[in-house]
């Protein structure tokens, strides 16, 4: 510390005086800085994460519904449910939100001074189906060159995968009982997810995977700009000339109607010369219709959310001789593993045929088509006649090849019913619209994962983020750096394009940073959810929420006005479940029944 700094510290310690030369010290703060007085910040911080409340069941896992969750310190209307790597789906972790030795939310003692043997042993003991093995690291180009806590792990699973690959268990559906009710799913008790392929790389510019490139995310809501405009609507000379009767009453009738409306022959003649009904659109095309000192644009909420976090992952391997294992053999093994990570084996597909029409009904055509293909035209025509005769016999006959009055009458009834059905079908199709059951129902899309890749960024025992539902849509393999052992390229690198399977909403983004153990923010039980942490549909200007097929949530504002809610409402007292959740109790049954009806019908 130099002399001027010592003088400044001494000046700060002196009582407040009018001629004090330190502009950052005010008497209003007791001679302290312009911020909180010394020690006040510490007193406030001692109350952080101490109080809590029971969460709304809609915003937390089922096991946490009756547990007390800490209040958020950043938001007065939210509860904070961070679980971390060693948290759980069934207990509150608020006792671990302060610094303490071997904090389990930060990986516990396992995450301290992390090493490859420690990582391998931990996963082999606790999660053998997603474990690491020495070969994952030994042939990496940056083995022992970059710290272990900079690991990036990519796994490919045989099925779509969520963010959480630790807690979820496989459940096996049971057959319905004698009454038809479905049995309770049987828990297998074992992690459902088995990693088929695992590959590691490292963070940093040296490895080509900077933290900024991997974890730069853009997100937001969609908005649409709308602009007022002068609509052009044909009046049809007062509207009567566009009515059907006008074209059917003849020249004398039309002249009479025109005269009755005050349309003279001169008006008709001038209109014919201009050959247009829209004089404002031609004569006044360069004029501004309407006022000019106006605000004529606004933005309204559009459907959907924005999210972007596409990334490129680079994996690099080098030729190494380890315990006399042939380096070329080992490198080809590593390459095959990465090929399995990025692409698939396949069988040749030569195309197919898709038939449509008649609402998808299938019926044979008249005649033997094989005779037509073989050039037997006379035989084909004979088979057509035979099919027609057989059809009429089946329709009007008695079943034994004969005909009587009753059988013919029954046949006529069937023909009449078919004709009536055809007429009604054509009428409904042209006037009402096609029957929804004949359409390809693309609306049944769930929010479940569709991507089979999972990415862990950072120390595997205390990761930064865990991302499931990832897809790898492209990979580039590069061999180079000259020839090495057995005249094989010395290095091979893979650059993978990794994307999210669907846009992530706020809860999905939080889930990545919470080791896949749910949203971090939750709403309190019995308190108006003004932040809409449930994600329910809300009324917005211009929206038609009942126009979709999947909107079964209550169509109402899910939150109260900010002025009517304060932080004191989120307290430790137990309260009844919110009405919004009670009204949603039948949604699961509704969806199940609706889906079954559409699929089975």
C-alpha positions, 0 to 999 in steps of 0.5 A, spaced: 500 500 500 502 506 498 502 513 502 496 516 498 492 509 500 494 510 507 491 517 507 485 515 504 484 509 509 485 514 515 480 519 512 475 514 511 476 512 518 475 520 521 468 522 523 464 526 518 466 533 516 463 538 511 470 539 508 471 531 508 475 530 501 472 523 500 466 524 495 464 516 496 462 517 504 456 521 506 454 522 513 447 519 512 450 513 512 453 514 519 460 515 515 460 509 511 459 508 504 454 510 499 451 503 499 449 499 506 452 501 512 458 496 514 455 489 517 448 491 514 449 486 508 451 481 512 445 481 517 440 481 511 444 475 508 443 471 514 436 471 513 437 468 506 434 461 504 431 460 512 424 461 511 420 457 506 413 454 504 410 448 501 410 448 494 404 448 489 403 441 486 403 443 479 410 446 479 414 440 483 415 433 483 410 429 486 414 427 492 415 434 494 408 436 494 408 436 502 415 439 503 417 446 505 421 449 500 426 455 501 423 462 498 427 465 493 432 471 494 431 474 487 424 473 486 419 475 492 413 470 488 417 464 487 420 458 491 427 456 490 428 448 489 435 447 487 437 440 488 444 439 484 448 433 483 446 429 489 439 432 491 433 428 490 426 428 487 423 427 494 426 432 499 428 439 500 435 441 499 434 448 503 439 446 508 445 446 504 444 452 500 450 455 505 457 454 504 459 448 508 464 442 508 463 437 503 456 440 501 452 434 497 449 439 492 456 440 490 458 433 489 460 432 496 467 430 498 467 426 491 468 432 487 474 435 491 480 434 488 477 430 482 481 425 478 479 419 473 480 413 478 475 417 482 470 418 477 470 411 474 470 408 481 464 412 483 460 411 476 462 403 476 459 403 484 453 407 483 451 408 476 454 402 472 449 402 466 452 409 464 459 408 467 466 411 464 472 406 463 479 407 462 479 407 454 474 413 454 480 417 456 487 414 454 487 415 447 484 422 447 489 427 445 488 431 451 489 426 456 493 429 462 493 435 458 487 439 461 484 438 468 479 433 469 474 438 471 473 440 464 470 434 461 465 434 456 461 427 456 457 425 450 452 419 451 448 416 446 442 411 448 438 406 445 431 410 447 430 418 447 433 421 454 431 426 458 436 431 462 436 426 468 439 420 467 440 418 475 434 418 479 428 415 474 427 408 474 423 403 469 416 402 470 413 396 467 405 397 465 401 391 468 395 388 465 388 390 467 384 387 472 377 383 471 374 390 472 378 393 466 382 398 470 389 398 469 394 395 474 399 400 478 405 400 474 411 396 477 417 399 479 423 395 476 428 399 481 433 399 476 436 405 472 432 405 465 437 408 461 443 404 459 448 408 455 450 404 448 456 409 446 460 414 451 465 419 448 469 424 452 472 431 450 475 437 454 473 444 455 477 450 452 480 453 446 485 448 446 480 442 445 476 447 440 470 447 445 470 453 449 465 454 454 462 460 451 460 456 445 457 451 448 453 455 453 451 461 449 443 460 449 438 465 446 431 465 448 424 469 449 417 469 446 415 470 439 411 477 437 408 479 431 407 486 428 400 488 426 399 494 422 392 498 421 390 499 414 384 501 410 380 495 407 378 495 400 371 492 400 366 492 394 359 495 395 356 493 389 353 499 387 349 499 394 350 491 395 344 490 391 347 488 384 351 482 388 345 479 390 343 473 386 336 475 384 339 481 380 343 477 375 336 473 374 331 479 373 333 481 366 335 487 363 328 491 364 328 488 371 335 490 372 334 497 369 328 498 374 332 496 380 338 501 378 333 507 377 330 505 384 337 506 387 338 512 383 343 509 378 342 513 372 344 511 365 350 516 365 353 513 371 352 506 368 356 509 361 361 512 365 362 506 369 363 502 363 368 507 360 372 507 366 372 499 367 373 499 374 368 500 380 374 502 384 375 509 383 379 511 389 384 505 388 386 508 381 384 516 381 387 517 388 392 511 388 397 517 390 393 519 396 393 517 403 386 515 405 385 517 413 389 521 418 397 521 418 398 523 425 397 516 428 400 510 431 398 505 426 402 499 428 403 494 435 406 488 437 401 482 439 404 475 442 405 470 437 405 462 438 411 459 441 417 460 445 424 462 442 430 457 444 437 457 440 443 453 443 446 449 437 453 447 438 459 444 435 463 438 439 470 437 437 473 430 439 480 429 438 484 422 438 491 420 437 495 414 435 498 411 442 502 405 444 500 402 450 502 396 453 504 393 446 497 394 444 497 395 436 496 403 435 492 402 429 488 397 431 486 401 437 485 407 433 480 404 428 476 401 434 476 408 437 473 410 430 468 405 430 465 407 437 465 414 434 461 412 428 456 408 432 455 415 436 454 419 430 450 414 425 447 407 424 447 401 420 442 401 415 438 396 410 437 398 402 430 401 401 427 401 394 421 405 395 414 403 396 407 405 395 402 409 398 394 408 396 389 413 398 382 415 397 375 413 399 377 414 406 383 409 406 378 403 404 381 397 401 377 393 395 379 389 389 378 392 382 374 388 378 377 383 373 384 379 374 389 384 373 394 378 372 391 377 365 391 384 363 399 384 365 400 378 361 397 381 355 390 376 355 385 381 354 380 377 352 381 373 358 381 379 362 374 382 359 371 375 361 374 376 368 371 383 369 364 380 366 364 374 371 366 379 377 360 383 376 355 377 375 358 375 382 357 381 385 350 382 383 349 375 385 351 376 392 347 383 392 341 381 389 341 373 390 339 369 395 345 366 397 345 359 393 345 362 386 337 364 385 333 370 385 327 372 389 322 378 390 325 379 397 332 378 395 332 383 390 328 388 394 334 387 400 339 388 394 335 395 392 335 397 399 342 396 400 343 400 393 339 405 396 343 406 403 349 406 399 347 411 394 344 416 400 351 415 403 355 417 397 350 423 397 351 425 404 358 424 404 359 428 398 355 434 401 358 434 407 365 434 404 364 440 400 359 444 404 362 442 411 369 439 410 372 433 410 371 428 416 376 429 421 377 421 422 380 421 415 385 426 416 392 424 418 392 426 425 399 430 426 396 434 432 398 428 437 405 430 439 407 430 446 413 434 450 416 427 451 424 427 449 425 424 442 433 425 442 437 419 444 443 423 446 445 426 452 451 431 454 454 433 461 458 439 461 464 440 466 466 435 472 462 429 472 461 429 479 459 436 480 456 438 472 455 445 470 449 443 466 446 436 464 442 436 457 438 430 455 433 430 449 439 432 444 440 430 437 446 429 432 444 431 425 451 431 422 458 429 424 465 430 420 471 425 421 478 428 419 484 424 419 491 427 419 497 430 422 501 425 417 502 418 418 505 414 424 505 407 427 503 402 421 503 407 416 496 410 419 494 417 420 497 420 427 490 423 429 483 423 428 478 428 430 470 428 430 466 435 429 459 433 431 453 438 430 449 437 437 442 440 437 436 440 442 430 436 440 425 441 441 425 448 444 426 449 451 421 453 456 424 456 462 423 450 466 427 446 461 432 451 461 432 451 469 432 443 469 439 443 465 442 446 471 439 442 476 441 436 474 435 434 471 431 434 477 426 439 475 424 446 475 428 451 480 423 456 481 416 453 484 410 457 486 407 457 493 401 453 495 395 457 495 398 463 493 396 466 486 401 464 481 402 471 478 409 469 475 405 463 471 410 458 473 405 453 472 405 455 464 398 455 464 394 458 458 393 466 459 389 471 455 393 475 450 390 480 445 388 477 439 389 470 441 384 464 440 386 459 445 380 454 444 382 454 436 387 448 438 386 441 439 391 440 445 389 446 449 385 443 455 388 447 461 383 453 464 383 458 459 384 464 464 389 469 467 393 464 472 396 470 476 393 475 480 395 483 479 402 484 482 399 490 486 394 484 490 400 480 492 406 481 496 411 477 499 408 476 506 403 472 502 408 466 501 409 464 509 410 458 512 403 456 514 399 450 511 394 452 506 389 449 501 391 447 495 389 452 489 383 452 486 387 452 479 390 445 481 383 442 483 380 444 477 385 440 473 385 434 476 381 430 471 386 432 465 390 426 465 383 422 465 381 426 459 387 426 455 387 418 456 380 417 454 380 422 448 387 419 445 384 412 446 377 414 443 381 417 437 386 411 436 381 405 437 375 408 433 
